[in-house]
Amino acid sequence: MMESSELKRSKDSPNSDESTRRSLFPDEVLERVLSLLKSHRDRSSVSLVCKDWYNAERWSRTHVFIGNCYSVSPEIVTWRFPKIRSVTLKGKPRFSDFNLVPQNWGADIHAWLVVFAAKYPFLEELRLKRMAITDESLEFLAVSFPNFKALSLLSCDGFSTNGLAAIATHCKNLTELDIQENGIDDKGGSWLSCFPENFTSLEVLNFANLTSDINFDALERLVSRCKSMRVLKLNRSISLEQLQRLLVNAPQLGELGTSSFSQELTFRQYEELENTLSNCKNIHTLSGLWDAKGIYLPVLYPACTHLTFLNLSYAALQSGELAKLLPHCPELRRLWVLDTVEDKGLEAVGLNCPLLEELRVFPADPFEEEIIHGVTEDGFVAVSYGCPRLHYVLYFCRQMTNAAVATIVQNCPDFTHFRLCIMNPGQPDYLTSEPMDEAFGAVVKTCTKLQRLSVSGLLTDLTFEYIGRYAKNLETLSVAFAGSSDWGMQCVLGGCPKLRKLEIRDCPFGNAALLSGLEKYESMRSLWMSACNVTMNGCRLLAREMPRLNVEVMKEEGSDDSQADKVYIYRSVAGPRRDAPPSVLTL
């Protein structure tokens, strides 16, 4: 006789009937096998094989990733997956990072938490990106899930350090508190003293982007108690002397985000810090180094031996300082720097980092037009010659050439992410004054594994013809100040079968381009268009033709009523959202 649990699963599954052939595998075996699948895409594919696999995948899944909080409702999620213990949830469009989304746009987590508290009382992990979360929501989270272990907030807003205090007070089993690049109201560092004195489970603590002074005594006691701590990322208020005291208690750290690296040290303090860092044998990730002074960088050398990730995006190092540091990092795979290192610094990268796989170069002064430092095509080319394994790049510069990009991708043909940001909109090849079409044509022709592409510079429709013809694995495309006509966008929508996210701003694409993707949008996660030539009538027509899409228009005060200023389109099984502010029209 069928066990009651099997009977329940059979009734819960879609298209259940007696004639459906049962799996040759017992449920327990199938669920055990599926539990070994870590990719959410693989698990989703498995669930489509047959009824039994659907059920087994449903009941064995413990983690769910939701790329858009409005693509589904919490009620649907909890029905579909009854045993979830870990949730990753994304909210606002990426352009909210550039203040292009209204402050009160939405993406509030509280309604999700209320449903989770009823259906997932065993929830252990919550990872949010670009969501709104209040102190009240954080307190509700802290008291509603008795075995809660991990909270990660990235680019979220709406909360203060009072909410962190609630987490510290009530989450007795917390192993991870990761607070990164959030719009947080920092009311002081006393929240750290809310961890109970017998609390010892913390493994990850990141408060690098908080601005106020913290209660160092409470932090030191916390670090000394938590013997399993492997990630510690500090804010700039911690002195180097205090950093040394913390590291004495945590030699087991694998990831370290240092505090400010600019205080004056006596010889004894310098020697103590150097000795302490030399005892940290497991460090593979190093970040922080706020306002680093070159005179103190040698203190890091003993800790660099096994580094695989070096994040210098808060350290305005000069080329000579970087050149002295890199020979001590023979195993480096990922490097983030500011453009203050200039081309000479990137030449040092090419000479010293043969294993490098990811490079990000950020602008130190993105809005300064009369720049006295920066990187050019020469630095990028130098890296490509010395780092043949490079497959991820984010590169901000003020000039580039078609020939340089062609050389770069010839040297590094395995790029999966190529994000080139020429900061002057509409900048041509500065040597030939030609558009940058052939540069990105070379990228998509050579890099057959390309998944993410950001284009910039003076671009005609030819660039988009190349993308549509050759970028068959492309999933995310970001476009700004580019293109000649609707044809460009039509080429992309018609030619990139795996496209999932398309982000467009300040381009001449209009209704014809928008409506050319009618059959494409339901297979995509989202489309963003702002400052383009799309009209309200075009958006209404799209919404009418594709009722399963949410078509949202964000209107700016005083704008033309016929124009769609900012358009955000995404698929949803939950229907139109009910919390849109007056400035967001849902068609």
N, C-alpha and C positions, 0 to 999 in steps of 0.2 A: 504493500500500500504506500502511496505517495506520502512523504513526511509533510507535516503541516507547513513548514517553512517553504518547501518546494511548491506546495499548492498555492501559497500566498504569492510567491514569485511568478508563478504561471498566470495567475489572475491579474497581477499588476502589469504584465508585459503587453505590448500592443499586438494586435492580430493573433491573440491566443486562441487556439482551437485544438481539439483532440487529434485532428488529422495531421498536425504539424509534427514532422519527424523529430524525435528527441535526440539530443547529442549522444554520441558514443562515450563521452567522458562523463564521469560523475561530477556533480556540481562542485564538490570540494576540490577535485583535481583541477578543473577548469579555472576556478577562482584563484587557486594557488598559482597557476601558470600566468594568468592575467595580472596578478599582483606584481609580477616581475617587470612588467612594462612600465617605464617611467615617463615616456613621452605622451602628453595628453592627445596629440594628434594620432599616435598609434592606437591609443585606447579608443578614441572616437571611431577610427576605421574598423576596429575589431567589433564594436557594437553594432555595425551594419551588416555583419556576415549572416546572422540568422537569429531567431528568437532566443535560443538558449544562450548564445554568446552575448546577446544584448542583456539578458538577465544576469549572467555571470559578471559581465563588466559593470553593470549597474550596482550590484551588491558588493563587489570587491573594491570599488574605487574609494580611495580615502582622501584624494586631493583633487580639487577642481580649479581650473584657470578660466577666468571670465575676462575677455579683453575689452568689453564695453559693458558697463553696469546697466545700461538700458537695453541691451540686446536680449535680455531674459529677465524674468522676475525672480525674487528669492523663493516664492512659492513653487515655481516650476523647478528650480534647482533642487530644492529639498525633496520634492516628489521623485525627481529623476534619479537622485543619488542619496540614498537614505543614510549612508555611513561615512559621510565626509568628516574629516578631522582637520583638514587644512584648506584654506581658501585664499586664492590670489585674485584680486579684483582691481580693474582699472576704471577710471572715471572720465574726467574731462579730456577733450581732444588735446593733442600735443601742442597746438598753437596757444593754449592757455599759458604756456611757459613764456610767451612773447606778449602777454597782455592783450590778446586778440579775442578772448572769451570773457563775457561779463562776469563780474565778481560773484554774483548770486546765480550762476548758470544752473547749478544743481549738483548731482553726484553725491548726495548726502548718504552716509553709510547707515544711518540709524534704523531705517525701515528694514534693512537687511539683518541688522543685529537682533531686532525684535523677533523676526522669523527664525533666525538661527538659534536663539535662546530656547524657543519652543521645540524645534526639530533636531538641533545639533547641540544638546547640552554637553556633549563630549568634545566639542571643538577645541583644538589645541593651537592652531596657527592661523594668523590673519595677516596678509600682506597686501597693502593698499598703495595705489599710485594715482596721484591727481584726484583724490577723493576729498570731500568735505567731512570733517569729523570734529564734533564739539567735545568739550570737557565732559558734558553730561553723557555723551555716547561712550567716551572712554571709561567713565565710571560704571556705566551699565555693562560694558564689556567685562570689566574687571570683576564684577560681582556675579555675573550670570554664567560664567564658564569655570567651574571649580578646578579643572585640570589644564587651564590655559597656559601655554608655554612660550609662544613666540609672537611678537608684534613688530611689523616692519612698516614704517610710514615714509613714503618717498614722494616729495612734491605735493604733499597734502596741506590743507589749511583749515582754519576754524577753531583750533584748540590752543591751549596754553600749557605751561609747565604744571598747572594744577591738575590737568588730565594725566600727565605722567606720574604725578604723585599718587593718584588713585590706582594706577597700574602697579606701582611699586608697593603700595600698601596691601593690596588685596590678592595679587597673583603670586601665590606661595610657591608655585612650581615653575616660575618664569625662567627660561633659558636664553631668550633673545629679546633685546630691546634696541631696535635699529631706527634711529630718528635722523633722516637725511634730507637736506635741502627743502625743508618745509616752511610754510608761512606761519610760524608759531609765535604766539605772544609769550615772550620769555620774561617771566616774572621773578626770576632769580633761581639760584642753584640749590635751594633747600630741598627740592623734591628728592634728591639722592639720599637724604637722611630718612626717607619714608620706608626704605627697605628694612625689614625686621632684622634684628641683630643675629638671629639664628638662620638667616637666609643665606644659602650657599650654592644655589643651582645655576647661577647666571654664567653663560658661556659667551654671549655676544653683547657688547655694550657700545653703542655709537651715539654720541651727542656732539659730533664735531661742529655742526652748524649752529649750535646755540651760542648766544653772544654774551650772556652775563657770567659773572664769577660764580663758581660752584662751591659747594661745601666740600673742601678738599679732605678734611678729616673723615667725613662720611664716605667719600669716594675711596680713600686709602683703606679703610676698614672693609669696604665691600670687596675691593679687588683682592685683599689678602685672604678673605673668607672663601672666595669662589675659586677653588683650585683647578677647576676645569675651564676657566676662562681662556678662550682662544682668539677672540677678537676684541680689541680695545681701541676706540677712536675718540680722541680727546678734542676739546675746543681750545681756542688760542689763549684762554685765560690761565691755563696751567703753565707754571714756570718750568724751566729745564731741570731745576733742582727737584721739583715735585715729580716731574716725569721719571727721574732716576729712582726716586723712592717707590713709585708705583711698579717700575720694572723689576726692582729687587724682589717684590712679592709675586711677580708674574713672569718668570723666565720661560714659561711654556707657551707664550703667545705665538700665534701664527700670523696674525694681521695686527699691525700697529699703525694707528694714526696719531702722530706726535702733535704736541702743542706748538705754540710759537717758538721759533728757533732763532730769536734775535736778542735774548737777554744777555747781559754781560756775565761771564763766568770767571771765577777764579781758577787758577791752575788745578787746585785740588778738586773743585767741582767738575771741571772738564775731565780730569783723570777718572773720577768716580763714574761719571756718565759713560765714558768710553769702556771701562771695565764691565759695567753692568750690561751694556749693549752686546759686548762680546760673549756674554753668558746666555744671550737669547739666541739659541741655536736653531730655532724652528721658524723664524720669521721669513715668510714668503711674500708678504704684501706690506708695503710701506707707503704711507700717505701723510697728509698734514704739512709739516715743515713750513708753517705759516711764516712769511717774511724772513725766510732763511738767509742767514749771513754766510758767505763763503768760508769765513774763518772757522766756522763750527762744523762744516760738512764732514771733515775727516773723522769726526767722532762716530759717524754712521758706518764707516767702511767695514768694521768687523761684522756688522749685521747684514751686509749686502750679499754675502757669499751665495745664499740660496734664494735670493729674491727672484720671483717670477713676475711680479707686478709692482711697478714704481709709479706712484701718482704724485707728480710735481705741479699739479694745476693750481696750487695756492702758493707756489714758491717761484718768484720771478728770478730764476737763475740766469746768469750770463753764460755765454758759450764756453768760456774757459772753466767755469765751475762744473758745468755738466760734463765736460770732457775729462775732468779729473775723477768724477764720481763713477762714470760708466764702466771703466775697466775693473771695478770691484763687483760688478753685477754680471757675471758670465752666463747666468741661466735666465736672463730676462726675456719674458715673452710679451709683456704688455707694458707700454710706456705712455704716460700722459704728461705733456709739458706745456708751458706758455711760450708764445712766440718770441719772448725775450731771449731765448737761446739762439735765435737767428740761424742762418744757414750753416755757420761754423759748428754750432752745437749739433745740428742734424748730421753733419758730416761725421762727427764723433759717434753718433748713433750707428751709422753705417759701418764704421770701423770696428765697433766694440760689441755689437748686438746681433750676431748671426742667427740667433734663434728667435728673433722678434717676430711676433704674429699680429700685434695690434699697436697702432700708433695714433694718438690724438694730439693735435696741436691747437691750442685755444688762443684767442687773442687776449692780450693783457689789457688793451684799451680798445674795445670794439667800436667805440663811437668817436675816437680821435682820428681826424682826417690827416693831419700833418704828423704822421707817425715817424718816429726816429728809429724804430726797431721793427722787426718782423721777419717773416720767412718768405721765400720765393720758390720758384720752380727748381732752383739749384739744390736747395736742401732736400726737397722731395725726391729728386733724381738720385742724390747721393745715398739716401736711405734705401731706395729700391735696388741699387747695386750691391749693397752690403747685407740686405735682409730679404733673401729670396722667399722666405716662408710667410712674408707679410700677406695677410688676407683681410684685415680690417683697418680702414683708415678714415679719420675725420680730420680734415686739414683746412684751417682758416689761413688765407693769404690775401695779398692785395694785387698780385699779378700771376699770370700763368700763360703757358703756350700750348698749342696743339701738339707740337713735337715732343715737349717734355712729358705730357700725359701718355703719349704713345710709347715713349721709352719706358716709363714707369710700369705700365701694364705688361709690356714685353718682358721686363725683368721679374715681375710678380703676377703671373697669369692666374693665380688662384684666389683673387679677391672675391669675397662673398659680400663685403660691405665697402662701398666706395662713396664717401661723402666729401666732395670737394666744394668748399664755400669761398668763392672769390667775393670779398666783402664789398667791392664797389659794384652795384647793380649794373648789368649791361656792359661789363668790361670785356672788350675783345682780347684776342691774342695780342699782347702788348708789343710784340716784335713785328707782326705782319698786318695788324689791324683787321684780321679776318675774324669771323665768328668762331666760337669754340665748338662748333658742330663736330669737327673731326676728332677732337679730344674725346668726347663722350662716345662717338662712334667707335673709336679704338677700344674704349672700356668694354662696351657691350659685345663687340666682336671677339675680343680676346678672352674676357673673363666669363666663361660659360657657366660658372657656378654662382654668378652674381645674384644676391637676394635683396639687397638694399642699395639704392642709388639716390644721391642728392646731386642735382645739377645746378650750375650757376654760370655767370658770365653772359656774354652776348650769344644768344642761341636762336636759331630759326627753326622752322618745322622739320628741317632735315635731321636734327638731333632726335626728335620724337619718332621719325620714320625709322631711324637706326634702332631705337629702343624697341619699337613694335616688331621689327623684323628679327632681332637677334637676342633680346633679353627674355628668353623663354622660362627662366627660373626666377625672374624678378617678383618679389612679394611686396616691397614697399618702395614707392617713388615720391620724392619731394622736389617740387618745382617752384621757383620764384623768379619773377621778372624775366620771363622767357617765352619763346614761341612767337609765331607770326599770325596764325589763324586757328580756327576750330580744327583744322585738319591734324594739327599736331597731337591734340588730346585724343582725337578719333583713332589715330595710329596706335597709341598706347593701349586704349581700351579694347581695340580689336586684335592686338597682336601679342599681349602678355597673358598667357593662360593662367598663371599662378598669382596674378596681382591680387593683393588683399587690402592694401592701404594706399590711397592716392591723396597727396597733400599738395594743394596748388594755391599760390597767392600772387596777386599783382601780375596776372597774365591776361592776354586778349581773348581767352576762350569764353564762348557764350553759350546760348541755348542749344545750338546744333551739337556742340561738343558734349554738353551735359546729357542730352537725350540720346546720344549715340551709345550710351552705356546701359540702356534699359535691361538687356539680358545679362549684363555683367555684374550689376550691383548686388544681386542677391547672393553671389558667391564671394563677395568682398566683405571685409569687416567695416570699412568706412571710406567715405569721400569727403574731403574738406576743400571748399573753394571760397576764397575771400578776395575782394577787390578785383573781381573779374567782370565779364560782361553778361552775367546771368541775370535774367529778369524774374519777377514774381510769377508771371504767366508761365515761364518755362518750368519753374519749380512746381507750380500747381499741376501742370500737365504730367510731370514725372510722378507726382504723388498719386494722381488719378490712375495712371497706367500701372503703377507698381504699388498696390495697397499694402504689401507686407514690408515695405520700406518706411522708415521714419524720415521724413524730409523736414528739417528744421532750418528756419531762416532767422538770423540774428540781425535785428534792425538797429541802426545807430540813430540817435536823436538828430532830427533835422535832415535826414537823408531822403532821397527821392523815393516816393512810395512805390514806384514801378520797379525799382532795382532791388535785387537780392544781395545785400551787402556781404553777408557771410552765410554760407550754406554748409550744413553738416548733414550728411546722409548716411544711414546705417541700417542694416537689417535687424529685425527684432521679431521674436516670437511672443513678445509681451504686449505688442500694440503701442500706441502713442503714450508717452509718459504723462503723468498727471501733476508733475511738480515744476513745470517750466515757468520761468518768470515772465512778466508781460513783454519783455524785450525779445523773447524767443517765440516765434510763431511756428507751430507744428501744423503742417499741411496734410 
